[in-house]
Amino acid sequence: MSENTDGIRQIAAIINSHGIKGEVKVLPLTDDVDLFLELDELIVLRNGEREHLTLTGAREVKKQWLLKFEQINDIDEAIQCKGLALYTDESNLRPLDEDEFFVDDLLQAKVYSEDNQYLGTIVNYFDAGSQGVCEVKSEDDTFLFPTSAEILKEVIPPDRVIINLVPELRDLNKKKAKS
């Protein structure tokens, strides 16, 4: 995590605008989506600075959420927010169970096999129904792995992940890195 994320955790990402009144479409990065109904504000980082946004409305639509913030009042302002990460103070989060992890502990983490072979860096995470999927990029290639208990063995904050490198995992969704 960057130095300005101390004490906060990413819980969502703004993926688009919605309508003309400033709503934003959000992809949750938490299983605790009730946070969107409970919190009064969320935080974004712009130019390295924290900006607090007052949450005035939240509703779920097809596994995504539409959020309305006091500071975003029209489609143009909402479009400017596309791609921003949404954070909350760590004190707002429930404690993790033993088999749970924070998605932002995965992003930019170095991935190793159980026998300590370096495999690359996680560059993306996305939800694939019942589990998440991580995209790992190395100098030579890119591959995907599911965050199932069978594959994702350990998340070691702040920047290390151990996976079970089952046969063919790297080749299953492999693509050559672009030069």
Secondary structure in CASP SS format (residue, H / E / C, confidence):
PFRMAT SS
TARGET T0000
AUTHOR 0000-0000-0000
METHOD secondary structure of the structure
MODEL  1
M C 1.00
S C 1.00
E H 1.00
N H 1.00
T H 1.00
D C 1.00
G C 1.00
I E 1.00
R E 1.00
Q E 1.00
I E 1.00
A E 1.00
A E 1.00
I E 1.00
I E 1.00
N E 1.00
S E 1.00
H E 1.00
G C 1.00
I C 1.00
K C 1.00
G C 1.00
E E 1.00
V E 1.00
K E 1.00
V E 1.00
L E 1.00
P E 1.00
L C 1.00
T C 1.00
D C 1.00
D C 1.00
V C 1.00
D C 1.00
L H 1.00
F H 1.00
L H 1.00
E H 1.00
L C 1.00
D C 1.00
E E 1.00
L E 1.00
I E 1.00
V E 1.00
L E 1.00
R E 1.00
N C 1.00
G C 1.00
E E 1.00
R E 1.00
E E 1.00
H E 1.00
L E 1.00
T E 1.00
L E 1.00
T E 1.00
G E 1.00
A E 1.00
R E 1.00
E E 1.00
V E 1.00
K C 1.00
K C 1.00
Q E 1.00
W E 1.00
L E 1.00
L E 1.00
K E 1.00
F E 1.00
E C 1.00
Q C 1.00
I C 1.00
N C 1.00
D C 1.00
I H 1.00
D H 1.00
E H 1.00
A H 1.00
I H 1.00
Q C 1.00
C C 1.00
K C 1.00
G C 1.00
L C 1.00
A E 1.00
L E 1.00
Y E 1.00
T E 1.00
D E 1.00
E H 1.00
S H 1.00
N H 1.00
L C 1.00
R C 1.00
P C 1.00
L C 1.00
D C 1.00
E C 1.00
D C 1.00
E C 1.00
F C 1.00
F C 1.00
V H 1.00
D H 1.00
D H 1.00
L H 1.00
L C 1.00
Q C 1.00
A C 1.00
K E 1.00
V E 1.00
Y E 1.00
S E 1.00
E C 1.00
D C 1.00
N C 1.00
Q C 1.00
Y E 1.00
L E 1.00
G E 1.00
T E 1.00
I E 1.00
V E 1.00
N E 1.00
Y E 1.00
F E 1.00
D E 1.00
A C 1.00
G C 1.00
S C 1.00
Q C 1.00
G E 1.00
V E 1.00
C E 1.00
E E 1.00
V E 1.00
K E 1.00
S C 1.00
E C 1.00
D C 1.00
D E 1.00
T E 1.00
F E 1.00
L E 1.00
F E 1.00
P E 1.00
T C 1.00
S C 1.00
A C 1.00
E C 1.00
I C 1.00
L E 1.00
K E 1.00
E E 1.00
V E 1.00
I E 1.00
P C 1.00
P C 1.00
D C 1.00
R E 1.00
V E 1.00
I E 1.00
I E 1.00
N C 1.00
L C 1.00
V C 1.00
P C 1.00
E C 1.00
L H 1.00
R H 1.00
D H 1.00
L H 1.00
N C 1.00
K C 1.00
K E 1.00
K E 1.00
A C 1.00
K C 1.00
S C 1.00
END
